[in-house]
Each structure stands twice: as structure tokens, then as C-alpha cells.
């Protein structure tokens, strides 16, 4: 079965979409195509016409990043289209932006709607930037964690391995896969982020410092493993309800690289009952903090 020529299809579609009036020396009413001719695109991108033809026809399938950048600029692609063209060429999309540590309003709304489940938002470098009340109820208030730079990776590597380590949260949260597997997953995910944001000086400095200060991090970083963290299963050693087994899922809001982390318990289990107890306790505390409107109403 022939491989679909995704790059050529996209290139031709965008070429025919681009208005010719901006660049064509003539505005011939008899043009057979609505957009740019191949020779016009070639001139704008600094390429040969023959090479543009071979790209569209799929006879050239491995353009360089410089070629893709030139074509994207000539076609005036927006960032999402540019990134798609890079992926069609089997290249990583370029990035000049720093890791975002801002939560869009829609992410705030999503976290609010997940209020019955412990939910937090992390930047792509694993800096915690937001959480809901159930997160604090289940794994403690992040303001009490004491993480260096509020970063989960820094916290994971701050002490010696094994269960004897100090808890990284308000109370111990332990991966069923073990500390070493969790550390490897986080470092592999951080490497993906570092490659996607090569010009982020703060991130580069953080990685350099972690490599210099922590031999375990340096060893994992040097092995080259790169993958996004897909999730985990955790035991929370909770001081109020005892141990809770929870699934940790990682969501990504469209158009961002924020990590939305949520904990859930299997339905109709003692773990689900313990989460319900925490919800009830939290809701009771919230009601107790509300002003007594009836008592405040003048008679």
C-alpha cells in the first residue's frame, strides 16, 4: 500500500489557497489555479521549481527543517499549520517560546468542574501552578510542600531513594511502580519538554543544576529516554482516612502543554468511600466558613 503523501497534499492545498495578487507581477484573469503557481512559491521560498514539484508529488519526502521553515513563511502559515507541515515532514515543530506557567480561563473552568476529584495543574516542566480544594484534601495543600521552585521533579530528587525518603507532599504519596520508575518517567517527560522549548533559559538552567547536584537525575538524563508521562497508580498515606489507592491520570488541554493531573478511585471500593469522606469533610468545613445569612438578616 502506498504511503499517503501528507506533506504534498498540505503543500498544494495551502499554495492554492494563498492569494496571488500579493506576489504575482500580473493579475491575469485566466489563471488556471486560484492561488500561487509553483514557480511563484519557489521564488518566495528560495527553492527550485523542480523541487517544489517533487515535494507536492511525493517524489521528495524528506525536506530539511530550513526548507519547511521557508515554505511555511512563504505560505504565511499560522503556528498550528506550520507545526502540521513539520510533522508531515517527520520533523519536530520548532519552538521559540518559554514553558508557559499561566492557566487560561478555560483551564480554570475545567479544574473547577472537576471539583469532586483531586485535580492540579502543572506546567510542562512540572511546576505546580494551580489546584482545587479536593487536591488539598486528598494530598495536602501544595503551599505546605516546600518544593524547590514548586517543582515536582526537584522534589522527587531532593532526598535519597526508597520509602525512607521524606514525603514530597504534605503526606506520603507512593507510586505502585516504585520510586525509581516514577523518577524515570518524570525525567523522560522533562526531556520531551526541554526538546520542545530549546530556548527556555530557565528550563535549561534547572536541568543543568539538577544534573550537577543529583547523580540519580544525571544518570537518568544521560540515558536518553524520552516519552510523555502517561499516568500512574498511587497510594496516599492519608492522616485522616488511612491509605487510599488512587489512579493518577494526566490530561492535556488543547492548545497548551499544561499537565492536568487528576486522582480517581475505583467505584464501589473502600478507596471510593474514603474519597467520599474527604469530600464530605471538605464540604462541611466550607459550609462552616460561610457567613450565617439568616442570623445577619435584620428583623
Secondary structure, DSSP 8 states (H G I E B T S, - for coil): -----HHHHHHHHHHHHS-STTT-S---TT-SSSS--HHHHHHHHT--HHHHHHHHHTS-----HHHHHHHHHHHT--HHHHHHHHHHTT------S-------HHHHHHHHHTTTS-EEEE-TTSBEEEE-HHHHHHH--GGGS--GGGBHHHHHTSS-SSTTS--SSSS-EEETT-HHHHHHHHHHHHHHHHHHTTT-HHHHHHHHHHHHH-HHHHHHHHT-------EEEEEEEETTTEEEEEEEEEEE-TT---EEEEEE--TTSHHHHHHHHHHHHHHHHHHHHS--HHHHS--
